Amino acid sequence: QAQLVEFGGGLVEPGGSLTLSCTASGITFSSYAISWYRQAPGKERELVAGISRRGLATTYADSVRGRFTISRDDAKNAADLQMNSLKPEDTAVYYCKALSELGTAYWGQGTQVTVSS
């Protein structure tokens, strides 16, 4: 049974920082590319950041580049999203996605991030 679980969401003031973690079980974590998506109320789910197998390449949405950092630790079956200089528009439910080379995808349940003063 494959399972991804996100941790670390919460309430933070604008300009603050928060780190999200995605932990996986039931899969060979190192064989999956990992990405973070977010979905705000009334908006489409959007890609925030991604990291390749082996962690050799990363990608970021223009809106978060320079503020967010994605990383992975395959020994711990985990991937993190470090979020700095948070803005109210970053408020959303954040989801972790694992994608295999063959196209098998798994999603976490999501964690709420609220940026508000």
Secondary structure, DSSP 4 states (H G I P E B T S, - for coil): --EEEEE--EEE-TT--EEEEEEEESS-GGGEEEEEEEE-TTS--EEEEEE-GGG--EEE-TTTBTTEEEEEEGGGTEEEEEE-S--GGG-EEEEEEEEETTS-EEE---EEEEE--
